[in-house]
């Protein structure tokens, strides 16, 4: 029995580039693990004047311009979805939240249920709300009827990263190799679980 590769959407919002870097690492690692990957950024809602006032923000807008914008179809297409956001007062950034709020039609039709979901985040301070941001994302996944795959401490890389809810970064420093390894391991875990789920469903249907 042949099972198609896992279809994974990595959808994120990033202002100054930390979440972009994590998203690229997750997407690359998932592809290496055998998944078909769509890397997507959500629409920027901030006024241009606000973006221009922060050089890092403006630089990230330019650096991520090659990444297509997310649409609801990217959610419907996927077997698994990994969402990423910077922390905004301990919660999901409004740009990503606005994208999630466009998914009511798919949710109502049951087209978001039964998929594998996971999340990642970044904050400006060590205790700036990374975990609460990921948990807020997971509230949405529960409403979707999703299957949440958190990294936990499932292997050495994830244990070293010590972020059981999802990979996180705080920008008191550059993103280090431990965090990048944790992002890769989270991607691999999501692909592994989604592949097992697809194989099981195919076996039942055969």
C-alpha positions in Angstrom: 0.0 0.0 0.0 1.4 3.4 -1.1 0.7 6.4 1.1 1.2 9.9 -0.3 3.6 12.2 1.5 2.3 14.4 4.3 1.1 17.8 3.1 2.2 20.4 5.7 1.4 24.1 5.8 3.7 26.3 7.9 1.8 29.5 8.4 3.2 32.4 10.4 3.3 36.1 11.2 6.6 37.8 11.9 7.5 41.4 12.5 11.2 41.6 13.1 12.2 38.3 11.6 12.6 35.8 14.5 9.4 33.9 13.7 10.4 34.0 10.0 13.7 32.3 10.8 11.9 29.6 12.9 9.3 29.1 10.1 12.0 28.6 7.5 13.8 26.1 9.7 10.6 24.2 10.3 9.7 24.1 6.6 13.1 23.0 5.5 13.3 20.3 8.2 9.8 19.0 7.3 10.8 18.7 3.6 13.9 16.7 4.6 11.6 14.5 6.6 9.6 13.7 3.4 6.7 16.2 3.6 5.3 18.3 0.8 5.5 21.8 2.4 3.8 25.1 1.8 5.5 28.0 3.7 3.1 30.9 4.0 3.1 34.3 5.7 -0.1 36.0 6.7 -1.1 39.5 5.5 0.6 42.4 7.3 -2.0 44.7 8.8 0.3 47.4 10.3 0.5 50.8 8.6 3.6 51.4 6.5 4.7 54.2 8.8 4.9 51.8 11.8 6.9 49.3 9.7 9.3 52.0 8.5 9.9 53.3 12.0 11.6 50.0 13.0 14.6 49.0 10.8 14.4 45.3 11.8 10.7 45.2 10.9 11.2 46.9 7.5 14.1 44.5 6.8 12.0 41.5 7.6 9.2 42.7 5.2 11.8 42.8 2.4 13.5 39.5 3.4 10.2 37.6 3.5 8.6 39.1 0.4 9.4 35.9 -1.5 7.1 33.9 0.7 3.5 33.7 -0.6 0.6 35.0 1.5 -1.5 32.4 3.3 -5.1 31.7 2.2 -7.8 29.4 3.7 -7.0 26.9 0.9 -3.6 26.3 2.4 -5.4 25.1 5.5 -7.8 22.9 3.6 -5.0 21.4 1.5 -2.9 20.3 4.4 -2.8 17.1 6.5 -0.8 19.0 9.1 -0.5 22.7 10.0 2.2 24.4 12.1 1.4 28.0 13.1 3.8 30.6 14.4 3.4 34.0 16.0 5.3 36.6 18.0 3.8 37.3 21.4 1.6 40.3 21.8 0.8 40.9 25.5 0.9 37.1 26.0 -1.3 36.4 23.1 -1.3 35.7 19.4 -0.5 38.6 17.1 -3.5 40.3 15.5 -2.2 39.5 12.0 -2.3 35.8 12.6 -5.5 36.0 14.5 -7.2 37.9 11.6 -6.2 35.0 9.3 -7.6 32.5 11.8 -10.9 34.5 11.9 -11.3 34.0 8.1 -11.6 30.2 8.5 -15.1 30.1 9.8 -16.4 28.6 6.5 -14.0 25.8 6.6 -14.6 25.2 10.2 -18.4 25.1 9.7 -17.9 22.5 7.0 -15.7 20.3 9.2 -12.7 20.8 6.8 -10.3 21.8 9.6 -11.1 18.7 11.8 -8.9 15.7 12.0 -5.7 17.4 10.9 -2.5 17.5 12.9 -1.6 20.9 14.5 1.3 22.4 16.3 2.6 25.9 17.2 5.7 28.0 17.8 6.4 31.5 19.1 8.8 34.3 19.8 8.8 37.0 22.5 11.0 40.0 23.3 11.7 38.8 26.9 12.6 35.5 28.5 9.3 35.5 30.3 7.4 37.6 27.8 4.5 35.2 27.1 5.8 32.5 24.7 4.0 29.7 26.3 0.7 31.5 26.8 0.9 32.5 23.1 1.3 28.8 22.0 -1.5 27.7 24.4 -3.8 30.4 22.9 -3.1 28.9 19.5 -3.9 25.5 20.9 -7.3 26.7 22.1 -8.1 27.4 18.4 -6.9 24.0 17.3 -9.3 22.4 19.8 -12.2 24.3 18.3 -11.1 23.1 14.9 -11.3 19.5 16.1 -7.6 19.1 15.5 -5.1 16.7 16.8 -2.5 18.7 18.7 1.0 17.4 18.5 3.2 19.2 21.0 7.0 18.5 21.0 7.1 17.6 24.7 10.5 16.2 25.6 10.2 13.4 23.0 13.9 13.3 22.0 17.3 14.8 22.9 16.9 17.9 20.8 13.5 18.7 22.3 14.7 18.0 25.8 17.6 20.4 25.3 15.3 23.1 23.9 13.1 22.6 27.0 9.9 24.0 25.4 7.3 21.3 25.6 4.4 23.3 24.2 6.3 24.3 21.0 9.6 25.8 20.0 10.2 29.3 21.3 12.7 32.1 21.1 13.2 35.3 23.0 15.3 37.9 21.3 17.6 38.8 24.1 20.0 37.0 21.8 20.2 35.6 18.2 18.5 32.3 17.6 20.9 29.7 18.7 21.6 26.2 17.4 19.6 24.6 20.3 16.5 26.5 19.3 17.0 25.7 15.6 17.5 22.0 16.5 14.3 22.1 18.5 12.4 23.6 15.6 13.7 20.9 13.3 12.7 18.2 15.8 9.2 19.6 16.2 8.8 19.6 12.4 10.0 16.0 12.2 7.6 14.9 15.0 4.6 16.6 13.3 5.5 14.9 10.0 6.0 11.5 11.7 2.6 11.6 13.5 0.8 12.9 10.5 2.3 10.2 8.3 1.3 7.5 10.8 -2.2 8.9 10.9 -2.4 9.0 7.1 -1.2 5.4 6.9 -3.7 4.2 9.5 -6.6 5.9 7.7 -5.4 4.4 4.4 -5.3 0.9 5.9 -8.8 1.3 7.4 -10.1 2.4 4.0 -8.4 -0.4 2.0 
